[in-house]
Amino acid sequence: MSNLTSMPNIAKTLESKLETIGITSSEELKALGSKEAFLRLKNEDDSVCINMLYALEGAIQGIRWHNLEDKIKKDLKEFFNGLK
């Protein structure tokens, strides 16, 4: 199993938050997906922001979140805005 901090965008703080919701490896994060992982994080901490959602998706894709395709960012933004 791979360490979460070996993924782009995942520092110790986010790794710790993911571990509190039961995600302890990159494989688990990839299997769950960014949206579901984000929903679980939001249930624990309502102050999570869209950048965390972008970070999760970027980590899954193996890229910095700043480099996500515009289409993907738009989809994630619509998802995030639908949660309010």
Buried (B, 14 or more C-beta within 10 A) or exposed (E): EEEBBEBBBBEEEBBEBBEEBEBBBBEBBBEBEBBEBBBBBBEEEEEBEBEBBBBBBBBBBEBEBEEBEEEBBEBBEEBBEEEE
